[in-house]
Amino acid sequence: MDKQMLSDLLARFVSFCASTGLKLLGAGLVLVIGFKLVRMFIKFLKKSRGMSKMDGGVKTFTINFIHVSLKILLIVTAASIVGFPTASVVTVVGSAGVAIGLALQGSLSNIAGGLILLIFKPFNVGDFISVEGESGTVTEIGMFYTKITTADNRRVIFPNGTVSNEKMVNVSANKTRRADFLFSVSYNSDLDKVKEILNAVVNDCEFILDDPAPMIYLSDQADSALVFSVNVWCECDKFLNVKSDLTERVKKAFDANGIQIPYPQLDVHLEK
């Protein structure tokens, strides 16, 4: 190999290193400076007035989404500086996204469910809800899971995909709630007296609202009892107070006035 050939190879190597090195340096600078700028922007975004007005779950999801999107954009930009075709990089990223999506179908459904909960707000933190046989106060609405604390202080965690697709009851969505009662008395009871006693008990209960007005009426003639229905309204947070207070007061009032509360019984007739 003569000197001329060596000189040509060396010149090509130097040219390649110079051009590639500059591209790599440029890509590196874009990544380093870009990541720092993204970090500063995210910190600024968290403290911004617009974000402070958002719901906690929406704020967290929005910031994480912007953070990840900006980093992906930086990586694609750096790859294009080095010389990778942008279309190819986007295709690879898209294919990777599809593969990850197929592998994480359950998690993605939870993310989608979380978005639905955060956007449409069927309930908020602090609401009392019932889902799949569990009832409790919502303590957290995250990207993947919703957490509630039950009345007996159990923490129940639901996947957001389940919460957004299943029947859910928001008990505390409205300020007031109706409490329904059924009271049974014997067939030989004086109906007017029973209604008078029930009216007196309802009027004495401090938690019951006057508007809408309470309703007391004979609703059924059962096999062994006359059944009176009592429908009263109260504030949501007083519902259990009304349930326990009214039930106890009616029992004491019936006992004091000689009103019999029947129980199931069977009459047997014998023929000789």
BELJO-V180394 format. One record per backbone hydrogen bond with DSSP energy under -1.0 kcal/mol. CO is the residue of the C=O (numbers start at 1). NH is the residue of the N-H. E is the energy in kcal/mol with one decimal. If there is no record, write none. Layout:
BEGIN
[[CO NH E] [CO NH E]]
END
This chain:
BEGIN
[[2 6 -1.9] [3 7 -2.3] [4 8 -2.1] [5 9 -2.7] [6 10 -2.7] [7 11 -2.3] [8 12 -2.5] [9 13 -2.6] [10 14 -2.7] [11 15 -2.4] [12 16 -2.8] [13 17 -2.9] [14 18 -2.4] [15 19 -2.6] [16 20 -3.0] [17 21 -2.8] [18 22 -2.1] [19 23 -1.9] [20 24 -3.0] [21 25 -2.7] [22 26 -2.7] [23 27 -2.9] [24 28 -2.7] [25 29 -2.7] [26 30 -2.3] [27 31 -2.2] [28 32 -2.9] [29 33 -2.6] [30 34 -2.0] [31 35 -2.8] [32 36 -1.7] [33 37 -2.5] [34 38 -2.8] [35 39 -2.3] [36 40 -2.3] [37 41 -2.7] [38 42 -2.6] [39 43 -2.0] [40 44 -2.3] [41 45 -2.6] [42 46 -2.4] [43 47 -1.2] [48 52 -1.6] [51 54 -1.3] [55 59 -2.8] [56 60 -2.2] [57 61 -2.4] [58 62 -2.6] [59 63 -2.4] [60 64 -2.3] [61 65 -2.4] [62 66 -2.4] [63 67 -2.5] [64 68 -2.4] [65 69 -2.3] [66 70 -2.4] [67 71 -1.8] [68 72 -2.2] [69 73 -2.2] [70 74 -2.0] [71 75 -2.2] [72 76 -2.4] [73 77 -2.2] [74 78 -2.6] [75 79 -2.3] [76 80 -2.0] [77 81 -1.7] [78 82 -1.9] [79 83 -1.3] [79 84 -2.2] [85 89 -2.2] [86 90 -2.7] [87 91 -2.1] [88 92 -2.6] [89 93 -2.7] [90 94 -2.7] [91 95 -2.7] [92 96 -2.6] [93 97 -2.2] [94 98 -2.3] [95 99 -2.6] [96 100 -2.7] [97 101 -2.5] [98 102 -2.4] [99 103 -1.9] [100 104 -1.7] [104 108 -2.7] [105 109 -2.2] [106 110 -1.6] [107 111 -2.1] [108 112 -2.7] [109 113 -2.4] [110 114 -2.5] [111 115 -2.3] [112 116 -2.2] [113 117 -2.4] [114 118 -2.5] [115 119 -2.4] [116 120 -2.6] [117 121 -1.3] [124 127 -2.2] [127 138 -3.0] [128 171 -1.8] [128 172 -1.2] [129 136 -2.2] [130 169 -2.3] [131 134 -2.2] [134 131 -2.9] [136 129 -2.6] [137 149 -2.5] [138 126 -2.3] [140 147 -2.6] [144 160 -2.6] [145 142 -2.8] [146 158 -2.9] [147 139 -2.7] [147 140 -1.5] [148 156 -2.8] [149 137 -2.7] [150 153 -1.9] [154 150 -2.9] [156 148 -2.6] [158 146 -2.7] [159 163 -2.0] [160 164 -2.5] [162 166 -2.1] [169 130 -2.3] [170 173 -1.0] [175 236 -2.6] [177 234 -2.3] [179 232 -2.4] [181 230 -2.2] [183 228 -3.2] [185 226 -3.1] [186 189 -1.6] [190 194 -2.4] [191 195 -2.5] [192 196 -2.2] [193 197 -2.5] [194 198 -2.5] [195 199 -2.4] [196 200 -2.0] [197 201 -2.4] [198 202 -2.5] [199 203 -2.4] [200 204 -1.5] [205 208 -1.1] [215 231 -2.7] [217 229 -3.1] [220 227 -3.0] [225 222 -1.7] [226 185 -2.6] [227 219 -2.4] [227 220 -1.6] [228 183 -2.7] [229 217 -2.0] [230 181 -2.3] [231 215 -2.4] [232 179 -3.4] [233 209 -3.1] [234 177 -2.9] [235 238 -2.0] [236 239 -1.4] [238 242 -2.4] [239 243 -2.4] [240 244 -2.4] [241 245 -2.7] [242 246 -2.5] [243 247 -1.5] [244 248 -2.0] [245 249 -2.4] [246 250 -2.4] [247 251 -1.7] [248 252 -2.1] [249 253 -2.5] [250 254 -2.7] [251 255 -2.1] [252 256 -2.3] [253 257 -1.4] [254 259 -2.7] [260 186 -1.6]]
END
